[in-house]
Amino acid sequence: MAVILNIETSTTNCSVCLAKDGEVLVLKEQDDVNYSHSENLHVFIRDVMEEAAMALQDIDAVAVSMGPGSYTGLRIGVSTAKGLCYALDKPLIAIPTLQVLTSRYTIDEGFILPLLDARRMEVYAAVYDKDHQPVGETRAEIVDEHSFIEWLEKGKVYFTGNGAEKCREVIRHVHAVFPEETEVPSASGMTGFAEQRFRKNEFEDVAYFEPYYLKDFVVTRKKT
């Protein structure tokens, strides 16, 4: 059991959450298309600690959303997390950003497919099972009507993330389930995963850890 400071800056949402034993104590976030992370992140960290009546020295670890996502956003979040770990002598936990998005769904069967908007019809994608564990590699893909068909033919696929809207426009499969609103990653979705990693001592090397940018794009099928 641990008190963990969670930081999520991979998209337009600047999000900070303080959690104890995997449960949210305080959350502060702002979804700003202008990417106000550099101005807000340290203020949000201070605010959540003050609201919880705790000092930074009281935390047991820092968790950060590791990507893929915005290059600048990830650098700000990871740099801040690493700086805190150095200064406080605390371990660093890294959570895949796409896994953070899966926390929005509790399902009995099928798959969760988190998507982050990249550019044009491109997305960052991964596939997770009902236990929020990865069953497919993280990829950068160009969306068309045949995208993710191998998973859709196996059962329901629950799309999530701000890249889901692109898929809604072209994927008409009966097993495709889309969110009602656009979703972005939140630090509140990191808490359970961060607690699991803390208990297993799954920590990063603070000196060498870098964000996972995933820049290369692939076409999902051969064009004719």
Secondary structure, DSSP 4 states (H G I P E B T S, - for coil): --EEEEEE-SSSEEEEEEEETTEEEEEEEEE-TT--HHHHHHHHHHHHHHHTT--GGG-SEEEEE--SS-HHHHHHHHHHHHHHHHHHT--EEEE-HHHHHHTT---SSSEEEEEEE-STTEEEEEEE-TTS-EEEEEEEEE--TTTTHHHHTTS-EEEESTTHHHHHHH---TTEE--SS-----GGGTHHHHHHHHHTT--B-TTT---------EESS---
